[in-house]
Amino acid sequence: MNDNVERLHQASVKILERTGMRFLHPDAIRVLKENGVRVEGDRAFFTEEQLMHHIRMAPSVCKVYAKDPKYDMEIGGCRVYQAPSAGPTFIMAADGTKRGAKLKDYTDMTKLYEYNQAYFMNGGPMCVPEDIDPKYSTLALHYMSLLHSEKCIWAGSGSYQQVEAVLELTRAFWGIGKEEMAEKPCVLNCVNTNTPLQFDRNMTETLFAFAKYRQPVVIAAAAMAGTTSPVTMAGNLAVVNAEVIAVIALSQMFAPGTPVLYGSQSTNADMGTCAIAIGSPEGALCYRYCAKMARFYGVPSRGGGALTDAKSLDVQAGYESMLTYYACRDSGVNLVLQSAGILESYLSVSFEKMIVDFEIIDMVERYKRDLEIDEDTLPLDLIDEVGPGGQYLLEEHTFEFCRREPFIPNVSVRGLHQDPAGVYMENIQRRLKDMLDAYQKPETDGAVLGKMREILAAAGMPAEVIQYLDQY
């Protein structure tokens, strides 16, 4: 497997030396030229020495600080964190019917992620509410996530102006200045390459704005093997890797030491329809090699998640989501984005599937915990005492360990039931209601709220939009 990693690296270097990569923002072109990269028009050609010199400047661990310190994150090494969904425009009901996402859906999702102790991160574009004008969406959703969560926060991307407003809003919420923000990063973002071999203006502005204040940035590719990248997995991964390492190098040229994550949301296209196939074994392989390549370059990784192309919450949704999530977790992807709720190839998010995916995460975590072997967990004296043909149900040892050794499901159906399918959905709905009811919104100081609203207004958000946000 290590041979595969080295061969992919060398193939990516050849791509960047011979084919090059397009950078569509003049600021990116300027930075590349200042650092000796050969540029012809908007296409940059890197040497291996240039790439590795700058990639080595990136830290091996990305620290992100939360409002509640118990949720502080150190992304890297063997640590694995979950992160929310991102980008769906529709909410899918349990019966497969769809509607446009609303701001209330967004806030309800923040509540679920906040309640779930498996998550240290919240926020980001978990869905795209149709009742918020798109030109205000990045700032509006960031405002809502700050007010509804004490965990680490994910932010949306945008132009220099939009992202600077996001960062200013974050500083106001924390009550810190620019220098302190750089010392203790408190918001994370994601930029995506445009496969094949391009990096656009908006993503450049997001990257540079975050790098200026040393806030962590995920640099990810989202290739579709067979349409936007070669159909073979080796060819697909070579192109993906070339894109990601080129932008990692750019980030370090702009601001050496900026914390970055090697990201991949890549998969294959379905060759019968040319549609993206996010629940495929090829997608799972992409996440596996995301973790491998990140370790090769000495930076943290981000992949995702519990994914499916299914059109409803059905058996396909279950087996595809288990495969893609387990591939991330078993490979050691440090930050698993899209870890819950996604259906229909990213188009939709489902509250019911969020609950199912929470169960998948808990099951996989139990499996990965493996065995603890000591005198208490391996009770040889008890085994001798019970002997052949005995029972363990009423033993004190069983009472001691029955709630912490076996996985106890929240929604899975076990035992005998007259209508197991009905019980399963009842369990999901009950769990969903219990989690939303248990959520308590954190308190925010009135003066801080006032400052945050001033920033929203200064960024061009109308008063009626701000008032609408504050209803939730």
TAWO-V427506 format. One record per backbone hydrogen bond with DSSP energy under -1.0 kcal/mol. CO is the residue of the C=O (numbers start at 1). NH is the residue of the N-H. If there is no record, write none. Layout:
CO_NH ; CO_NH
//
This chain:
1_5 ; 2_6 ; 3_7 ; 4_8 ; 5_9 ; 6_10 ; 7_11 ; 8_12 ; 9_13 ; 10_14 ; 11_15 ; 12_16 ; 13_17 ; 14_18 ; 15_19 ; 15_20 ; 16_46 ; 21_44 ; 22_199 ; 25_29 ; 26_30 ; 27_31 ; 28_32 ; 29_33 ; 30_34 ; 31_35 ; 32_37 ; 33_36 ; 38_45 ; 40_43 ; 42_23 ; 43_40 ; 44_21 ; 45_38 ; 47_51 ; 48_52 ; 49_53 ; 50_54 ; 51_55 ; 52_56 ; 54_57 ; 55_58 ; 62_75 ; 64_73 ; 68_71 ; 69_72 ; 73_64 ; 75_62 ; 76_79 ; 81_336 ; 83_339 ; 84_338 ; 88_128 ; 89_101 ; 90_349 ; 91_99 ; 93_96 ; 97_93 ; 99_91 ; 101_130 ; 102_106 ; 103_107 ; 104_108 ; 105_109 ; 106_110 ; 107_111 ; 108_112 ; 109_113 ; 110_114 ; 111_115 ; 112_116 ; 116_119 ; 120_152 ; 122_154 ; 124_126 ; 125_87 ; 129_132 ; 133_136 ; 136_140 ; 137_141 ; 138_142 ; 139_143 ; 140_144 ; 141_145 ; 142_146 ; 143_147 ; 144_148 ; 150_68 ; 152_122 ; 153_188 ; 154_124 ; 159_163 ; 160_164 ; 161_165 ; 162_166 ; 163_167 ; 164_168 ; 165_169 ; 166_170 ; 167_171 ; 168_172 ; 169_173 ; 170_174 ; 171_175 ; 171_176 ; 177_181 ; 178_182 ; 179_183 ; 180_184 ; 185_65 ; 188_155 ; 189_218 ; 191_220 ; 197_22 ; 198_194 ; 199_24 ; 200_204 ; 201_205 ; 202_206 ; 203_207 ; 204_208 ; 205_209 ; 206_210 ; 207_211 ; 208_212 ; 210_215 ; 211_214 ; 216_189 ; 217_261 ; 218_191 ; 219_263 ; 220_193 ; 221_265 ; 223_267 ; 224_227 ; 224_228 ; 224_229 ; 225_269 ; 229_226 ; 232_236 ; 233_237 ; 234_238 ; 235_239 ; 236_240 ; 237_241 ; 238_242 ; 239_243 ; 240_244 ; 241_245 ; 242_246 ; 243_247 ; 244_248 ; 245_249 ; 246_250 ; 247_251 ; 248_252 ; 249_253 ; 250_254 ; 251_255 ; 255_258 ; 259_217 ; 261_219 ; 262_302 ; 267_225 ; 268_277 ; 270_274 ; 275_270 ; 280_284 ; 281_285 ; 282_286 ; 283_287 ; 284_288 ; 285_289 ; 286_290 ; 287_291 ; 288_292 ; 289_293 ; 290_294 ; 291_295 ; 292_296 ; 293_297 ; 294_299 ; 300_262 ; 301_335 ; 302_264 ; 303_337 ; 308_345 ; 310_344 ; 312_314 ; 314_318 ; 315_319 ; 316_320 ; 317_321 ; 318_322 ; 319_323 ; 320_324 ; 321_325 ; 322_326 ; 323_327 ; 324_328 ; 325_329 ; 326_330 ; 327_331 ; 328_333 ; 334_81 ; 335_303 ; 336_83 ; 338_306 ; 341_350 ; 343_348 ; 344_347 ; 347_89 ; 347_90 ; 348_343 ; 349_92 ; 350_354 ; 351_355 ; 352_356 ; 353_357 ; 354_358 ; 355_359 ; 356_360 ; 357_361 ; 358_362 ; 359_363 ; 360_364 ; 361_365 ; 362_366 ; 363_367 ; 364_368 ; 365_369 ; 367_370 ; 374_378 ; 378_380 ; 379_383 ; 380_384 ; 381_385 ; 382_386 ; 383_387 ; 387_390 ; 392_395 ; 395_399 ; 396_400 ; 397_401 ; 398_402 ; 401_404 ; 401_405 ; 419_423 ; 420_424 ; 421_425 ; 422_426 ; 423_427 ; 424_428 ; 425_429 ; 426_430 ; 427_431 ; 428_432 ; 429_433 ; 430_434 ; 431_435 ; 432_436 ; 433_437 ; 434_438 ; 445_449 ; 446_450 ; 447_451 ; 448_452 ; 449_453 ; 450_454 ; 451_455 ; 452_456 ; 453_457 ; 454_458 ; 455_459 ; 456_461 ; 457_460 ; 462_466 ; 463_467 ; 464_468 ; 465_469 ; 466_470 ; 468_471 ; 469_472
//
